[in-house]
Amino acid sequence: MRLVLASQSPARLATLRSAGIEPEVIVSGVDESQVQSHDAANLAAALAQLKCRAVAPQVQGDALVVGCDSVLAFEGEVLGKPGTADEARARWRRMRGRSGVLHSGHCVRRGDREVIDTASTVVHFADVTDAEIDAYVATGEPLHVAGAFTIDGLGGAFIRGIEGDHHTVVGISLPLLRDLVADLDVAWTDLWNRPSA
């Protein structure tokens, strides 16, 4: 069974590869600003669906198309990608020593059947210094990721802990994805197509 990832995220691609799946990648190119919501979980799911539906018509034959998107709920706000260094810096000054909930929406389509769900994980941020924030923002990493942080990159040292599936924080929850593909009558192990090391 083919799996098509409707995302340009290197972290999602690496996560699937480490799980034995070499997906085809088709970047959706959708304008994420066209979807608005004050509910982080609903927004993540709606954006995942938008990406999945944008790519699905380009896929021929029997395949699974997977769209994902992540947003951070923090103190009543919904935070996506900061976009600018100033915004990333301001966010980290607010988030340090506190916690937020990262929501990763997943939409999987097979033919005309579609399933959607969201995985959520609590993220506890370290009490980082201004100098650490400045150095992190200067790398550019936090500018292009939901919530202005990664757990699998340079930002990993600034996360004190999580409550939930760490794959959710990377942007694609393998346990949730397994359940969703099962709903579409596909066994997770049928997606394994990478040779083992």
BAFI-803287 format. One record per residue (C-alpha): z negated, y, x negated; residue in three letters. Coordinates in nm, 3 decimals. Layout:
BEGIN
@zz: Z	yy: Y	xx: X	code: ALA $
...
***
This chain:
BEGIN
@zz: 0.000	yy: 0.000	xx: 0.000	code: MET $
@zz: 0.100	yy: 0.341	xx: -0.139	code: ARG $
@zz: -0.144	yy: 0.630	xx: -0.140	code: LEU $
@zz: -0.013	yy: 0.985	xx: -0.154	code: VAL $
@zz: -0.262	yy: 1.252	xx: -0.260	code: LEU $
@zz: -0.186	yy: 1.589	xx: -0.100	code: ALA $
@zz: -0.375	yy: 1.783	xx: -0.366	code: SER $
@zz: -0.323	yy: 1.937	xx: -0.706	code: GLN $
@zz: -0.687	yy: 1.877	xx: -0.802	code: SER $
@zz: -0.712	yy: 1.704	xx: -1.140	code: PRO $
@zz: -1.067	yy: 1.594	xx: -1.049	code: ALA $
@zz: -0.953	yy: 1.414	xx: -0.732	code: ARG $
@zz: -0.670	yy: 1.249	xx: -0.923	code: LEU $
@zz: -0.905	yy: 1.136	xx: -1.201	code: ALA $
@zz: -1.154	yy: 1.000	xx: -0.945	code: THR $
@zz: -0.887	yy: 0.789	xx: -0.775	code: LEU $
@zz: -0.754	yy: 0.666	xx: -1.108	code: ARG $
@zz: -1.102	yy: 0.560	xx: -1.222	code: SER $
@zz: -1.133	yy: 0.368	xx: -0.893	code: ALA $
@zz: -0.819	yy: 0.168	xx: -0.970	code: GLY $
@zz: -0.571	yy: 0.373	xx: -0.768	code: ILE $
@zz: -0.269	yy: 0.550	xx: -0.915	code: GLU $
@zz: -0.159	yy: 0.777	xx: -0.630	code: PRO $
@zz: 0.163	yy: 0.964	xx: -0.584	code: GLU $
@zz: 0.085	yy: 1.336	xx: -0.588	code: VAL $
@zz: 0.256	yy: 1.587	xx: -0.360	code: ILE $
@zz: 0.100	yy: 1.934	xx: -0.362	code: VAL $
@zz: 0.078	yy: 2.074	xx: -0.010	code: SER $
@zz: 0.123	yy: 2.439	xx: -0.105	code: GLY $
@zz: -0.044	yy: 2.551	xx: 0.219	code: VAL $
@zz: -0.199	yy: 2.893	xx: 0.265	code: ASP $
@zz: -0.568	yy: 2.810	xx: 0.301	code: GLU $
@zz: -0.649	yy: 3.159	xx: 0.430	code: SER $
@zz: -0.484	yy: 3.077	xx: 0.765	code: GLN $
@zz: -0.787	yy: 2.864	xx: 0.860	code: VAL $
@zz: -1.118	yy: 3.037	xx: 0.930	code: GLN $
@zz: -1.454	yy: 2.898	xx: 1.041	code: SER $
@zz: -1.821	yy: 2.981	xx: 1.005	code: HIS $
@zz: -1.900	yy: 2.608	xx: 1.001	code: ASP $
@zz: -1.848	yy: 2.473	xx: 0.648	code: ALA $
@zz: -1.800	yy: 2.108	xx: 0.751	code: ALA $
@zz: -1.544	yy: 2.200	xx: 1.018	code: ASN $
@zz: -1.360	yy: 2.429	xx: 0.777	code: LEU $
@zz: -1.341	yy: 2.159	xx: 0.510	code: ALA $
@zz: -1.203	yy: 1.910	xx: 0.764	code: ALA $
@zz: -0.951	yy: 2.159	xx: 0.906	code: ALA $
@zz: -0.821	yy: 2.246	xx: 0.559	code: LEU $
@zz: -0.793	yy: 1.877	xx: 0.467	code: ALA $
@zz: -0.595	yy: 1.817	xx: 0.786	code: GLN $
@zz: -0.368	yy: 2.113	xx: 0.716	code: LEU $
@zz: -0.286	yy: 1.977	xx: 0.369	code: LYS $
@zz: -0.233	yy: 1.622	xx: 0.493	code: CYS $
@zz: -0.003	yy: 1.731	xx: 0.776	code: ARG $
@zz: 0.199	yy: 1.953	xx: 0.541	code: ALA $
@zz: 0.274	yy: 1.661	xx: 0.308	code: VAL $
@zz: 0.310	yy: 1.373	xx: 0.559	code: ALA $
@zz: 0.669	yy: 1.460	xx: 0.669	code: PRO $
@zz: 0.781	yy: 1.435	xx: 0.304	code: GLN $
@zz: 0.660	yy: 1.075	xx: 0.271	code: VAL $
@zz: 0.896	yy: 0.789	xx: 0.356	code: GLN $
@zz: 0.792	yy: 0.437	xx: 0.447	code: GLY $
@zz: 0.450	yy: 0.289	xx: 0.505	code: ASP $
@zz: 0.197	yy: 0.493	xx: 0.307	code: ALA $
@zz: -0.137	yy: 0.665	xx: 0.336	code: LEU $
@zz: -0.137	yy: 1.042	xx: 0.294	code: VAL $
@zz: -0.474	yy: 1.183	xx: 0.191	code: VAL $
@zz: -0.563	yy: 1.551	xx: 0.222	code: GLY $
@zz: -0.898	yy: 1.685	xx: 0.100	code: CYS $
@zz: -1.069	yy: 2.019	xx: 0.075	code: ASP $
@zz: -1.419	yy: 2.129	xx: -0.022	code: SER $
@zz: -1.637	yy: 2.425	xx: 0.065	code: VAL $
@zz: -1.996	yy: 2.511	xx: -0.017	code: LEU $
@zz: -2.249	yy: 2.612	xx: 0.247	code: ALA $
@zz: -2.503	yy: 2.840	xx: 0.081	code: PHE $
@zz: -2.769	yy: 3.045	xx: 0.261	code: GLU $
@zz: -2.563	yy: 3.076	xx: 0.578	code: GLY $
@zz: -2.235	yy: 3.155	xx: 0.404	code: GLU $
@zz: -1.923	yy: 2.943	xx: 0.360	code: VAL $
@zz: -1.800	yy: 2.966	xx: 0.001	code: LEU $
@zz: -1.463	yy: 2.845	xx: -0.116	code: GLY $
@zz: -1.301	yy: 2.928	xx: -0.450	code: LYS $
@zz: -1.428	yy: 3.259	xx: -0.590	code: PRO $
@zz: -1.091	yy: 3.363	xx: -0.733	code: GLY $
@zz: -1.225	yy: 3.635	xx: -0.963	code: THR $
@zz: -1.465	yy: 3.635	xx: -1.255	code: ALA $
@zz: -1.682	yy: 3.903	xx: -1.093	code: ASP $
@zz: -1.718	yy: 3.698	xx: -0.774	code: GLU $
@zz: -1.796	yy: 3.378	xx: -0.969	code: ALA $
@zz: -2.060	yy: 3.561	xx: -1.173	code: ARG $
@zz: -2.219	yy: 3.711	xx: -0.860	code: ALA $
@zz: -2.229	yy: 3.373	xx: -0.689	code: ARG $
@zz: -2.398	yy: 3.202	xx: -0.981	code: TRP $
@zz: -2.663	yy: 3.474	xx: -0.999	code: ARG $
@zz: -2.742	yy: 3.403	xx: -0.633	code: ARG $
@zz: -2.719	yy: 3.022	xx: -0.657	code: MET $
@zz: -2.922	yy: 2.961	xx: -0.972	code: ARG $
@zz: -3.248	yy: 2.783	xx: -0.905	code: GLY $
@zz: -3.145	yy: 2.723	xx: -0.543	code: ARG $
@zz: -2.957	yy: 2.459	xx: -0.344	code: SER $
@zz: -2.647	yy: 2.441	xx: -0.129	code: GLY $
@zz: -2.450	yy: 2.177	xx: 0.060	code: VAL $
@zz: -2.101	yy: 2.087	xx: -0.055	code: LEU $
@zz: -1.877	yy: 1.962	xx: 0.226	code: HIS $
@zz: -1.559	yy: 1.772	xx: 0.141	code: SER $
@zz: -1.319	yy: 1.721	xx: 0.430	code: GLY $
@zz: -1.090	yy: 1.417	xx: 0.428	code: HIS $
@zz: -0.783	yy: 1.359	xx: 0.643	code: CYS $
@zz: -0.588	yy: 1.034	xx: 0.609	code: VAL $
@zz: -0.259	yy: 0.974	xx: 0.786	code: ARG $
@zz: -0.056	yy: 0.656	xx: 0.822	code: ARG $
@zz: 0.259	yy: 0.704	xx: 1.027	code: GLY $
@zz: 0.150	yy: 0.879	xx: 1.347	code: ASP $
@zz: -0.216	yy: 0.771	xx: 1.315	code: ARG $
@zz: -0.468	yy: 1.011	xx: 1.164	code: GLU $
@zz: -0.840	yy: 0.997	xx: 1.088	code: VAL $
@zz: -1.062	yy: 1.285	xx: 0.976	code: ILE $
@zz: -1.419	yy: 1.308	xx: 0.854	code: ASP $
@zz: -1.637	yy: 1.512	xx: 0.621	code: THR $
@zz: -1.880	yy: 1.403	xx: 0.352	code: ALA $
@zz: -2.171	yy: 1.632	xx: 0.265	code: SER $
@zz: -2.394	yy: 1.636	xx: -0.042	code: THR $
@zz: -2.687	yy: 1.865	xx: -0.129	code: VAL $
@zz: -2.647	yy: 2.028	xx: -0.471	code: VAL $
@zz: -2.944	yy: 2.166	xx: -0.664	code: HIS $
@zz: -2.845	yy: 2.434	xx: -0.915	code: PHE $
@zz: -3.027	yy: 2.485	xx: -1.244	code: ALA $
@zz: -3.200	yy: 2.815	xx: -1.316	code: ASP $
@zz: -2.933	yy: 2.925	xx: -1.563	code: VAL $
@zz: -2.953	yy: 3.244	xx: -1.769	code: THR $
@zz: -2.720	yy: 3.543	xx: -1.739	code: ASP $
@zz: -2.575	yy: 3.449	xx: -2.078	code: ALA $
@zz: -2.500	yy: 3.095	xx: -1.958	code: GLU $
@zz: -2.337	yy: 3.231	xx: -1.644	code: ILE $
@zz: -2.122	yy: 3.472	xx: -1.846	code: ASP $
@zz: -2.017	yy: 3.197	xx: -2.086	code: ALA $
@zz: -1.935	yy: 2.959	xx: -1.801	code: TYR $
@zz: -1.733	yy: 3.215	xx: -1.608	code: VAL $
@zz: -1.546	yy: 3.308	xx: -1.928	code: ALA $
@zz: -1.412	yy: 2.950	xx: -1.947	code: THR $
@zz: -1.225	yy: 3.008	xx: -1.620	code: GLY $
@zz: -1.342	yy: 2.675	xx: -1.476	code: GLU $
@zz: -1.550	yy: 2.811	xx: -1.188	code: PRO $
@zz: -1.277	yy: 3.046	xx: -1.063	code: LEU $
@zz: -1.061	yy: 2.774	xx: -0.909	code: HIS $
@zz: -1.312	yy: 2.533	xx: -0.754	code: VAL $
@zz: -1.514	yy: 2.536	xx: -0.433	code: ALA $
@zz: -1.853	yy: 2.697	xx: -0.479	code: GLY $
@zz: -1.765	yy: 2.812	xx: -0.833	code: ALA $
@zz: -1.889	yy: 2.495	xx: -1.003	code: PHE $
@zz: -1.794	yy: 2.145	xx: -1.109	code: THR $
@zz: -2.017	yy: 1.846	xx: -1.164	code: ILE $
@zz: -1.763	yy: 1.654	xx: -1.372	code: ASP $
@zz: -1.676	yy: 1.933	xx: -1.614	code: GLY $
@zz: -1.843	yy: 2.216	xx: -1.800	code: LEU $
@zz: -2.057	yy: 2.300	xx: -1.496	code: GLY $
@zz: -2.222	yy: 1.958	xx: -1.493	code: GLY $
@zz: -2.505	yy: 2.076	xx: -1.718	code: ALA $
@zz: -2.591	yy: 2.346	xx: -1.463	code: PHE $
@zz: -2.654	yy: 2.101	xx: -1.178	code: ILE $
@zz: -3.017	yy: 1.979	xx: -1.166	code: ARG $
@zz: -2.942	yy: 1.704	xx: -0.918	code: GLY $
@zz: -2.775	yy: 1.606	xx: -0.595	code: ILE $
@zz: -2.868	yy: 1.427	xx: -0.274	code: GLU $
@zz: -2.574	yy: 1.217	xx: -0.160	code: GLY $
@zz: -2.250	yy: 1.079	xx: -0.298	code: ASP $
@zz: -2.155	yy: 1.246	xx: -0.628	code: HIS $
@zz: -1.787	yy: 1.181	xx: -0.553	code: HIS $
@zz: -1.819	yy: 1.429	xx: -0.266	code: THR $
@zz: -1.905	yy: 1.700	xx: -0.517	code: VAL $
@zz: -1.593	yy: 1.612	xx: -0.719	code: VAL $
@zz: -1.394	yy: 1.661	xx: -0.398	code: GLY $
@zz: -1.307	yy: 1.312	xx: -0.276	code: ILE $
@zz: -1.572	yy: 1.072	xx: -0.147	code: SER $
@zz: -1.469	yy: 0.716	xx: -0.232	code: LEU $
@zz: -1.713	yy: 0.554	xx: 0.016	code: PRO $
@zz: -1.588	yy: 0.778	xx: 0.298	code: LEU $
@zz: -1.224	yy: 0.728	xx: 0.199	code: LEU $
@zz: -1.277	yy: 0.350	xx: 0.204	code: ARG $
@zz: -1.406	yy: 0.376	xx: 0.562	code: ASP $
@zz: -1.117	yy: 0.598	xx: 0.670	code: LEU $
@zz: -0.844	yy: 0.374	xx: 0.528	code: VAL $
@zz: -1.015	yy: 0.075	xx: 0.696	code: ALA $
@zz: -0.983	yy: 0.264	xx: 1.027	code: ASP $
@zz: -0.608	yy: 0.264	xx: 0.959	code: LEU $
@zz: -0.607	yy: -0.114	xx: 0.897	code: ASP $
@zz: -0.585	yy: -0.095	xx: 0.519	code: VAL $
@zz: -0.824	yy: -0.281	xx: 0.291	code: ALA $
@zz: -0.956	yy: -0.068	xx: 0.005	code: TRP $
@zz: -0.871	yy: -0.339	xx: -0.246	code: THR $
@zz: -0.505	yy: -0.329	xx: -0.133	code: ASP $
@zz: -0.488	yy: 0.021	xx: -0.283	code: LEU $
@zz: -0.577	yy: -0.100	xx: -0.633	code: TRP $
@zz: -0.261	yy: -0.059	xx: -0.839	code: ASN $
@zz: -0.381	yy: 0.047	xx: -1.182	code: ARG $
@zz: -0.409	yy: -0.216	xx: -1.453	code: PRO $
@zz: -0.765	yy: -0.271	xx: -1.566	code: SER $
@zz: -0.854	yy: -0.159	xx: -1.917	code: ALA $
***
